[in-house]
Amino acid sequence: MPEEFLTTYNFEVQVTFGENADPALRELLAAFSEVSGLEINVEPVGVREGGYNQGTRQLVGKTSHPPLVFKRGLSVEPAFWAWVQRCLDGGYPLPYVAGRIRIHPASGVLSDGEPAEWRFRNGIATRVKAPDLNAASASSVPIEELHVVHEGLRRTG
């Protein structure tokens, strides 16, 4: 990803396909100015235990992850749009990807070396929104919103 994109779009998204993927779709890059959905929800499971009279024991239940929503971004790689189209076509096998979201400072200069990073696994695109077309105020953002559902998220940096 060219460095000048990261001064406007502070979040670099790298998508990596599995080993059996088309060689043209091994690794894709995009940059966005807003990312939401970096959230992990764990459902508590209450268990009443005999002999424990202080309340209900709390155990860890199922984990869920809301969709990642990338806003106001771009990708200069045509293969990125090919991946999005394959996800939206719904053909089998689905083009699951692993991804990395790197957070760059607005100044573009890293103070302590590596940027903070989130990783997701088994993601597929479920919604794409282009900007509204208006000749009076043309937008330079080719991707208004991109929604990616996934099966796991972790902070690595």
N, C-alpha and C positions, 0 to 999 in steps of 0.2 A: 504494500500500500504506500503510495507516495506520501512523504512526510507532510506536504502542504495540506493534505486532506485532514490530517490529525490536529491541525490548529483550529479548524472549523468544526470538525466532527470528532469529539473527544473519545469516542468508544469504537475501538476496532473489533470487528467480529470476524473470526477465522472459522471456516467450516471445513471439516475433514471427513472425507468419505471412507468407507471400508476398503479393505484390500481387494475385493472383487469388483469394485466400481470401475466405470469407464475411466481410462487414463486421463481424459480431459477434465474429469471431475474429481481429481485427487484432493485439491485444496483450493478454497476460494476465500477471497477477502472482501469485506465491505466496511464502511464507516458510517456511524450514526451519531446524531447529536443528543439523543435521549434513549434510555433503555429502562424499561420497567418489568416487573415480574421476577426480580431477583429475590425469591422468597421460597422458604421451605416450611411447610406446615406439617406438624406431627400431631396425629389424633391421639389424645390420652385415652387410656382404657382403665376405668375404675373397677377394682376387684375387691369385693368384701371378703375379708379373710377371717376365718374363725379364730378367736383368741386375741385378735388385734382390735381393741375397742376404741382406739383413738381416731378412727375414721376409715376412709376407703383408701386402699393402696392404689397408687397411680403407676401404671405401666405404659410403655411406649407402644402405640398402635401403628396404623398405616401412615405412611408419609405421602403427601401430595405436593404437587408443584403447579402453580398457576402458569399459564402461557407466558413466554418471554415476548415483550412487545418492543420492537425497535422502531423509533420514530425519526423522521427527517434525515434520511441518509442516502448513500449511493454506493454502487459497486461498478467499477469500470470493466469488470470481466463478464463477457457474454455467457460463460458457463454458469454464473450465479443465477441468471434468469432461466437457464435451462433446468437447473435444479428446482427452482421455484415452480416452474411449469410442470415438471414431473410429479412434484408433490400434489399440485392442484388437480392433475389429471386422475390421480388415484389408482394408477396402474400397479400391478403386482410384479416384482416386490417393491414395496415402498422404499424411497431413497432416504433411509435413515442416515443421519449424520451425527458426528460428535462436533462440538463447537467450543470456542474459547472467546470470551469477551474480555478485552484488555482495556483498562481505564487509564487514559493519558491525561495529564494536567492541561488546563487551558493554555498555559504558557508554551506548551510543547517541550519543556525541559524537565527531565526527570531529576528529582532531588536525591533520591536514594537508589538509583539504578533501575531495577525492573518495575514496570507498572503493576498495579493491583490487577488481579485476574480472577474470573469466574469460569468454570467449565460445565458444560451440559452434555448429556449423552442421549442418543436415540431421538434426535429432534427431527421434526418435519414441519414444513411451512403449511399453515392452515388459512391464512388470510394475507392478502396484499392489497394495499390501497395506494393508488397514485395520487399526486396532488391534483386539485381542481385546475382545469385549464381556463385561463383568463388572459386574453391578449394584453389587457391593461396592466396586469401585474404578473408577469411570467415568473414562475418559480424555477430555481436552479436545482431543486431537490427531486431526483427521479423516484425516490421511494418515500412516500408519506408515512406509511406504517407497514410493518412486516410482523406477523404473529407466528411464533414457533412454539408448538407443544413439544414436550420432552419428557423423559423418564427419570431424570436425575440431575441435580445441580450441586456444585460444591465450590467453595472459595479456595483458591490455591495460592494467591499472592497477597 
